[in-house]
Structure formats: structure tokens, C-alpha cells
Amino acid sequence: MASAKQDIQQKSRSLLIEATITAIAEFGLSQLTLAKISSIAGLTAGTVNFHFDSKEALLLETLNFVSEEFDQSLASALKKSGADPAKRLEGIINASFDPEITEHRKVAVWHAFDSESHTRKDYQSICGNRDRKNFNLLLNLCEQIIAEGNKGEEINARAIANAVTGLTDELWKEILFEGEDYDREDAKQICMSFLASVFPWGFDMPIEAAENTAVSVGAISIIKANDKNLNAAAKLFDLYRQFYEERPDLTLARNFLQKRIQEKSSVIYLAVDSDKRAIGFMQLYPLFCSVAATPIWVLYDLYVEPFSRRQGVGKLLMNQARKLAKSNGASRIDLETAVDNINAQALYESLGYEKEVEFFKYSLLLDDH
């Protein structure tokens, strides 16, 4: 019996806190009254007074609630991220834009209390302690990432931690102004893009699937490689080279692709899954056929991550190659593959490619290579 009564009381307290969150978002702190809160909660004024001695007590409880909710979300994200500082920092970004935590009403609550905290020591204690704790966590992670990159003399960890804090604060303001229509995934990408720009050894530049999209089928998008997603392209290119028994060399792969992109001497496409992870890679070079007196394309590199094979990724990339060639007035696409790569041969032939039987292929290896 006592337990049932406690459950009812706890439910009433929760209703009042939720109603207070809604009321603050709608009226602000200055115009907030217990009557408005009780009306939103559907409870009597007597019930409010039973649970809380005053409006201020209810406000403090509400502030503690949203603060603890954020702390729990952050702790959960950090636990899932493991010990790697870059993963932990990414976890903080994800937690900072969790849809439940950044619900428009709750963001309005944070801004309302923050704006009053300079005149209220009780608000300042809660908001200030949270801000200091989170900043110190950011600072510590930035210091670790900088140390891993041996960049201690070049990058100021405190400056980066301040920048991340300022960036997330500004994005929270955008949520406040735009409401529930705000794209929180876009906010995460903005933050991750910043981190990738200052810590390129720790983060990949996010791939914006909506930008430069050539074709999208189901959960897979085909996009052009560029400076923003160069790291993701380089990882796949390095794996592709390893498939042909070259030693791993991510730096070489990155430098090679970066030069191709800068010189516009090739066209590179990435296949991106629903998590915006690059799972396929293709590179083509423009050439000319002297006999036909027409442009042609050489499809030199094609690679799909092993776990993503047999899902149509290679076919999507190949279809994009055809689209590119036709748009440039090319008369054909040439490619080569190993004689024992039966799966690749089956894919090419299913798309209309014909095996060359009239010509031999010759190569001359030069001494300096």
C-alpha cells in the first residue's frame, strides 16, 4: 500500500517537472506561475504545494532534473566509447545533440536558467558546476589527442576546448530558435567537421551524403570524393592496394588521391551507407582513343569492403561510371581485372562489358619504379 502511494507521489512530481519544463519554454521564468504549471500538469494547486514548498523549490528541482539527465546521457556515451580519446570526444558530441536531451523545451530551460545564473547563486552553482566539469573533460581529451599526434607545440588544447564549447552553445541556440525542425545530425556533422579540421589524425571528415550525390538507391549513396572525405577515400584505396599485395601505406594512399583531386586528373567516387560510412571506392582516368578520335575512360580501381559485398554496391559504382562516361561524350570504358577474379568478371559481363580477345596487353616496367 505504501509502495503504491509512493508511486503516485513520484508520478505527480514527474508530471510537475515536465509541466514546469513546458511552462518555462512557453512563458519564460519571469512570467512563470504555479497556477500555469498546475494547469499544464492537470493537477491542483494543493498538489503542487504538497510536493514543493515554493515555486523556487520546483524550479531548482527542474534544473536538477535536466542537469542530471544530461549527465546520465553523457556518462552512457562515454562508457560506450571506450578509452580512445577521439571516440570519447565524438561520444560527447553525440550526447550533446541527442534528440531527447536537446528537445526544444529542454534547451529553452537551459537558456532560461543560464540567463538568470549571474544573479542567482543556486542556479549558478548547478549550471556553473556542470559547465566546468564538462569543459575540463573536453580539455583533457583534447590534450590526449594532441599528445597522440605529437602536436603539443603547435596546437593549444584549451583553445580547441573553448572552440568546441562555443560551437555547441551556438548550435543549441539554433535549436532554440528553429524548434523541433532543427537537424541535429547536421549539428553533429558541423562539430565533427571542426574536429577533423584541427585533429586530422584523430577524425575523418564527415561525408555529407547530400552533397555531390550522384545516385542513391536504398541505403547506399554514391558521392564524389573531395578534400572533405579524403581520409575515408584513402582508407579504402589503401585496402584496395593491399588486395593487390602492396604493403599498407595510408600516407601514400592519401597523398596520391589528394594529388589526383587537386589536379583533377581522375574522378573518384565513394559508396556511402546509411551511417554515412564509406564502404566502396572507384577511380577513373580520362583518356582518348586515337582510332575512334573520341574520349574514353579507364576504370582503374574498384573496391568494396568485404562486409558490404553481394549487396549491389559494386554495381552502383559501375553504373555511375557509365553515367559519367556518357555525360562526357566518351565512346567506351576500359578496365582490367585479374584472370582469377571470377566475381568481378561476372559483374562486368552482367553490365554489358565484353572480354577483349583480339589484342594482347603489354607493359614495360621502368627502373625507377
C-alpha positions as CSV (number, residue, x, y, z in Angstrom):
1,M,0.0,0.0,0.0
2,A,2.8,2.4,0.9
3,S,4.6,1.5,-2.3
4,A,1.6,2.3,-4.4
5,K,1.2,5.7,-2.6
6,Q,4.9,6.4,-3.2
7,D,4.5,5.6,-6.9
8,I,1.6,8.0,-7.1
9,Q,3.6,10.7,-5.4
10,Q,6.6,10.2,-7.7
11,K,4.3,10.3,-10.7
12,S,2.9,13.6,-9.6
13,R,6.4,15.0,-9.0
14,S,7.4,13.9,-12.5
15,L,4.3,15.5,-14.0
16,L,5.0,18.7,-12.3
17,I,8.6,18.8,-13.5
18,E,7.5,18.0,-17.1
19,A,4.9,20.7,-16.8
20,T,7.5,23.2,-15.5
21,I,9.7,22.4,-18.5
22,T,6.8,23.1,-20.8
23,A,5.8,26.3,-18.9
24,I,9.3,27.7,-18.9
25,A,9.6,27.1,-22.7
26,E,6.3,28.8,-23.2
27,F,6.3,31.7,-20.8
28,G,9.9,32.1,-19.6
29,L,11.0,32.3,-16.0
30,S,9.7,35.9,-15.5
31,Q,6.1,35.1,-16.3
32,L,6.0,31.7,-14.7
33,T,3.4,31.0,-12.0
34,L,2.4,27.9,-10.1
35,A,-1.1,28.3,-11.5
36,K,0.2,27.9,-15.0
37,I,2.3,24.9,-14.0
38,S,-0.5,23.2,-12.3
39,S,-2.8,23.9,-15.2
40,I,-0.4,22.3,-17.7
41,A,0.1,19.3,-15.3
42,G,-3.6,18.9,-14.8
43,L,-3.1,18.9,-11.1
44,T,-4.5,21.2,-8.4
45,A,-2.5,24.0,-6.7
46,G,-2.7,22.0,-3.5
47,T,-0.9,19.1,-5.1
48,V,1.9,21.4,-6.2
49,N,2.2,22.8,-2.7
50,F,2.2,19.3,-1.2
51,H,5.3,18.3,-3.3
52,F,7.1,21.6,-3.3
53,D,7.3,24.4,-0.7
54,S,7.6,27.1,-3.3
55,K,7.9,27.9,-6.9
56,E,11.7,28.3,-6.4
57,A,11.9,24.8,-5.0
58,L,10.1,23.4,-8.0
59,L,12.4,25.4,-10.4
60,L,15.5,24.1,-8.7
61,E,14.2,20.6,-8.9
62,T,13.5,21.1,-12.6
63,L,17.0,22.4,-13.2
64,N,18.5,19.5,-11.3
65,F,16.4,17.1,-13.4
66,V,17.6,18.4,-16.8
67,S,21.1,18.6,-15.5
68,E,21.2,15.0,-14.2
69,E,19.5,13.8,-17.4
70,F,22.3,15.3,-19.5
71,D,25.0,13.9,-17.1
72,Q,23.5,10.4,-17.4
73,S,23.4,10.7,-21.2
74,L,27.0,11.8,-21.3
75,A,28.1,9.1,-19.0
76,S,26.4,6.5,-21.1
77,A,28.0,7.8,-24.3
78,L,31.5,7.8,-22.7
79,K,31.0,4.3,-21.4
80,K,30.1,3.1,-24.9
81,S,33.1,5.0,-26.4
82,G,35.8,3.1,-24.5
83,A,39.2,4.5,-23.7
84,D,40.1,6.1,-27.0
85,P,40.1,9.9,-26.6
86,A,38.9,10.6,-30.1
87,K,36.0,8.2,-29.7
88,R,35.1,9.7,-26.3
89,L,35.1,13.2,-27.8
90,E,32.8,12.0,-30.5
91,G,30.6,10.5,-27.9
92,I,30.3,13.8,-26.2
93,I,29.2,15.4,-29.4
94,N,26.6,12.7,-30.0
95,A,25.3,13.1,-26.4
96,S,25.2,16.9,-26.8
97,F,22.8,16.6,-29.7
98,D,20.8,13.6,-28.5
99,P,17.2,14.3,-29.6
100,E,15.8,13.6,-26.1
101,I,18.3,15.8,-24.4
102,T,18.1,18.6,-26.9
103,E,14.3,18.6,-27.1
104,H,13.3,22.2,-27.8
105,R,11.6,22.6,-24.4
106,K,14.7,21.4,-22.5
107,V,17.0,23.7,-24.5
108,A,14.7,26.6,-23.6
109,V,15.0,25.6,-20.0
110,W,18.8,25.6,-20.1
111,H,18.9,29.0,-21.8
112,A,16.4,30.4,-19.3
113,F,18.4,29.3,-16.2
114,D,21.7,30.3,-17.8
115,S,20.5,33.8,-18.4
116,E,19.5,34.1,-14.7
117,S,22.5,32.4,-13.3
118,H,24.6,35.6,-13.0
119,T,22.2,36.9,-10.3
120,R,21.3,33.6,-8.6
121,K,23.9,31.6,-6.8
122,D,21.8,28.5,-6.6
123,Y,21.3,28.5,-10.4
124,Q,25.0,29.4,-10.9
125,S,26.1,26.5,-8.7
126,I,24.3,23.9,-10.8
127,C,25.0,25.5,-14.2
128,G,28.5,26.5,-13.4
129,N,29.5,23.2,-11.9
130,R,28.2,21.4,-15.0
131,D,30.0,23.7,-17.4
132,R,33.3,23.5,-15.5
133,K,33.1,19.7,-15.3
134,N,32.3,19.3,-19.0
135,F,34.9,21.8,-20.1
136,N,37.6,20.0,-18.0
137,L,36.6,16.8,-19.7
138,L,36.9,18.3,-23.1
139,L,40.2,19.9,-22.3
140,N,41.6,16.6,-21.0
141,L,40.5,14.7,-24.2
142,C,41.9,17.4,-26.4
143,E,45.2,17.2,-24.6
144,Q,45.3,13.4,-25.1
145,I,44.5,13.7,-28.8
146,I,47.2,16.4,-29.3
147,A,49.7,14.2,-27.5
148,E,48.9,11.3,-29.7
149,G,49.6,13.4,-32.8
150,N,52.8,14.9,-31.3
151,K,51.3,18.3,-31.8
152,G,51.9,19.7,-28.4
153,E,53.9,22.7,-29.6
154,E,51.6,23.5,-32.5
155,I,48.0,23.3,-31.0
156,N,46.6,24.8,-27.9
157,A,44.3,22.3,-26.2
158,R,42.5,25.0,-24.2
159,A,41.7,27.0,-27.3
160,I,40.2,23.9,-29.0
161,A,38.2,23.0,-25.9
162,N,36.8,26.6,-25.8
163,A,36.0,26.4,-29.5
164,V,34.1,23.2,-29.2
165,T,32.2,24.6,-26.2
166,G,31.3,27.8,-28.1
167,L,30.3,25.8,-31.2
168,T,27.9,23.5,-29.3
169,D,26.5,26.5,-27.4
170,E,25.7,28.3,-30.7
171,L,24.2,25.2,-32.2
172,W,21.9,24.9,-29.1
173,K,20.8,28.4,-29.8
174,E,19.8,27.4,-33.3
175,I,17.7,24.6,-31.8
176,L,16.1,27.2,-29.5
177,F,15.2,29.4,-32.5
178,E,14.3,26.7,-35.0
179,G,12.5,24.3,-32.7
180,E,11.9,20.6,-33.4
181,D,12.6,21.0,-37.2
182,Y,16.2,21.6,-36.4
183,D,18.5,18.9,-38.0
184,R,20.6,17.5,-35.1
185,E,22.5,15.2,-37.3
186,D,23.7,18.3,-39.2
187,A,24.8,19.8,-36.0
188,K,26.8,16.7,-35.2
189,Q,28.4,16.9,-38.6
190,I,29.4,20.5,-38.1
191,C,31.1,19.7,-34.9
192,M,32.8,16.6,-36.3
193,S,34.0,18.6,-39.3
194,F,35.6,21.1,-37.0
195,L,37.3,18.4,-35.0
196,A,38.5,16.7,-38.3
197,S,40.0,20.0,-39.4
198,V,42.0,20.5,-36.2
199,F,42.7,16.9,-35.4
200,P,43.0,15.2,-38.9
201,W,45.0,12.3,-37.4
202,G,42.2,11.5,-35.0
203,F,39.0,12.2,-37.0
204,D,37.8,11.6,-40.6
205,M,36.0,14.5,-42.2
206,P,32.3,13.5,-42.2
207,I,30.9,12.5,-45.6
208,E,28.0,14.7,-46.5
209,A,25.8,12.3,-48.4
210,A,23.5,15.1,-49.5
211,E,26.4,16.9,-51.2
212,N,27.7,15.8,-54.6
213,T,25.4,12.8,-54.6
214,A,25.5,11.1,-58.0
215,V,22.9,8.4,-57.3
216,S,21.1,7.0,-54.3
217,V,19.5,3.6,-54.1
218,G,18.0,2.4,-50.9
219,A,20.5,3.0,-48.1
220,I,23.5,3.4,-50.4
221,S,24.6,6.7,-51.9
222,I,27.4,7.3,-54.5
223,I,29.2,10.6,-54.0
224,K,32.3,12.2,-55.4
225,A,35.5,12.1,-53.3
226,N,36.8,15.5,-52.3
227,D,39.1,17.1,-49.7
228,K,36.4,16.7,-47.1
229,N,36.2,13.0,-47.3
230,L,39.7,12.3,-48.4
231,N,40.6,10.3,-45.3
232,A,37.7,7.9,-45.9
233,A,38.7,7.5,-49.6
234,A,42.4,6.9,-48.7
235,K,41.5,4.1,-46.2
236,L,39.6,2.2,-48.9
237,F,42.3,2.9,-51.5
238,D,44.9,1.6,-49.2
239,L,42.9,-1.6,-48.7
240,Y,42.5,-1.9,-52.4
241,R,46.2,-1.7,-52.9
242,Q,46.7,-4.3,-50.2
243,F,44.3,-6.6,-52.1
244,Y,46.9,-6.5,-54.9
245,E,49.7,-7.4,-52.5
246,E,51.0,-3.9,-51.9
247,R,52.2,-3.2,-48.3
248,P,49.9,-1.0,-46.2
249,D,50.7,2.7,-46.6
250,L,47.9,5.0,-45.7
251,T,50.1,8.1,-46.1
252,L,51.0,7.2,-49.6
253,A,47.4,6.4,-50.4
254,R,46.2,9.7,-49.1
255,N,48.9,11.8,-50.8
256,F,48.2,10.0,-54.1
257,L,44.5,10.7,-54.0
258,Q,44.9,14.2,-52.8
259,K,47.1,15.0,-55.8
260,R,44.5,13.4,-58.2
261,I,41.8,15.5,-56.6
262,Q,43.8,18.7,-56.7
263,E,45.0,18.2,-60.3
264,K,41.6,16.9,-61.4
265,S,43.4,14.1,-63.2
266,S,41.0,11.5,-62.1
267,V,37.4,11.1,-60.9
268,I,36.9,9.3,-57.6
269,Y,33.6,8.0,-56.2
270,L,32.7,6.6,-52.8
271,A,29.8,4.4,-51.9
272,V,28.3,5.5,-48.6
273,D,25.9,3.5,-46.4
274,S,23.1,4.8,-44.2
275,D,25.5,5.5,-41.4
276,K,27.5,7.8,-43.8
277,R,30.4,5.3,-43.7
278,A,32.4,4.9,-46.9
279,I,32.1,1.2,-48.0
280,G,33.1,1.3,-51.7
281,F,35.7,3.1,-53.8
282,M,36.1,3.7,-57.6
283,Q,38.6,5.7,-59.5
284,L,38.5,6.5,-63.3
285,Y,41.0,8.3,-65.5
286,P,40.1,10.2,-68.7
287,L,41.9,9.3,-71.9
288,F,41.4,9.4,-75.7
289,C,41.0,6.7,-78.3
290,S,43.1,7.8,-81.3
291,V,41.5,5.4,-83.8
292,A,37.9,6.4,-82.9
293,A,39.0,10.0,-82.2
294,T,36.9,10.1,-79.1
295,P,37.3,10.4,-75.4
296,I,37.3,7.3,-73.3
297,W,37.5,6.5,-69.6
298,V,39.7,3.9,-67.9
299,L,38.1,2.4,-64.8
300,Y,41.3,1.6,-63.0
301,D,40.3,1.0,-59.4
302,L,37.2,-0.6,-57.9
303,Y,37.0,-1.9,-54.3
304,V,34.1,-2.8,-51.9
305,E,34.6,-3.5,-48.2
306,P,34.3,-7.3,-47.7
307,F,31.3,-7.0,-45.3
308,S,29.4,-4.9,-47.9
309,R,29.9,-7.2,-50.9
310,R,27.0,-9.0,-52.6
311,Q,24.7,-6.1,-51.8
312,G,24.9,-4.3,-55.1
313,V,27.5,-1.7,-54.1
314,G,29.9,-2.6,-56.9
315,K,27.0,-2.4,-59.4
316,L,26.0,1.0,-58.2
317,L,29.6,2.3,-58.6
318,M,29.8,0.7,-62.1
319,N,26.6,2.3,-63.2
320,Q,27.9,5.7,-62.0
321,A,31.0,5.1,-64.1
322,R,28.7,4.6,-67.2
323,K,26.8,7.8,-66.3
324,L,30.0,9.8,-66.0
325,A,31.4,8.5,-69.3
326,K,28.2,9.2,-71.3
327,S,27.9,12.7,-69.8
328,N,31.4,13.4,-71.1
329,G,30.8,12.1,-74.6
330,A,33.1,9.1,-74.2
331,S,32.8,6.2,-76.6
332,R,33.7,3.5,-74.1
333,I,35.0,2.5,-70.7
334,D,38.1,0.2,-70.5
335,L,39.1,-1.8,-67.4
336,E,41.3,-4.8,-66.5
337,T,41.0,-7.4,-63.8
338,A,42.9,-10.4,-62.6
339,V,42.3,-13.6,-64.6
340,D,41.2,-15.4,-61.4
341,N,38.9,-12.7,-60.2
342,I,35.8,-14.5,-61.2
343,N,33.3,-12.5,-59.2
344,A,34.5,-9.2,-60.7
345,Q,34.3,-10.7,-64.2
346,A,30.8,-11.8,-63.6
347,L,29.8,-8.3,-62.5
348,Y,31.4,-6.7,-65.5
349,E,29.8,-9.1,-68.0
350,S,26.4,-8.7,-66.4
351,L,26.6,-5.0,-67.1
352,G,27.5,-5.4,-70.8
353,Y,31.3,-5.3,-70.7
354,E,32.9,-7.6,-73.2
355,K,36.2,-9.5,-72.7
356,E,38.9,-8.4,-75.1
357,V,40.2,-11.3,-77.2
358,E,41.8,-9.6,-80.2
359,F,44.6,-7.8,-78.5
360,F,47.4,-8.6,-76.2
361,K,48.3,-6.3,-73.3
362,Y,52.0,-5.3,-72.8
363,S,53.7,-3.4,-70.0
364,L,57.2,-2.0,-69.6
365,L,58.4,-1.7,-66.1
366,L,60.8,1.3,-65.7
367,D,63.8,1.0,-63.4
368,D,62.9,4.0,-61.1
369,H,59.6,2.4,-60.2
